[in-house]
Amino acid sequence: MFSLNAGVREGGIERGLNALLTETERVARHGFIAPELARQKARRLRAMERAFDEREKTNSRRYASEYLRNFLQDE
């Protein structure tokens, strides 16, 4: 999975988009380094653990959308 996002101040959309494009080009040329992958894996695991711990408080609509994406988009 590869995704980018940027939070920018008002009037900073062009600068934010340029930063995203620059990063995308870097990844296309050089890929990711091991520490970057390790950090993201750890972050993703923590997010999944939090979601599991909060499962009793999670709205069923969220589960339904996950099921739909799984079956309809093979996600």
Secondary structure, DSSP 8 states (H G I E B T S, - for coil): ---------TT-HHHHHHHHHHHHHHHHHH---HHHHHHHHHHHHHHHHHHHHTGGGS-HHHHHHHHHHHHHH--
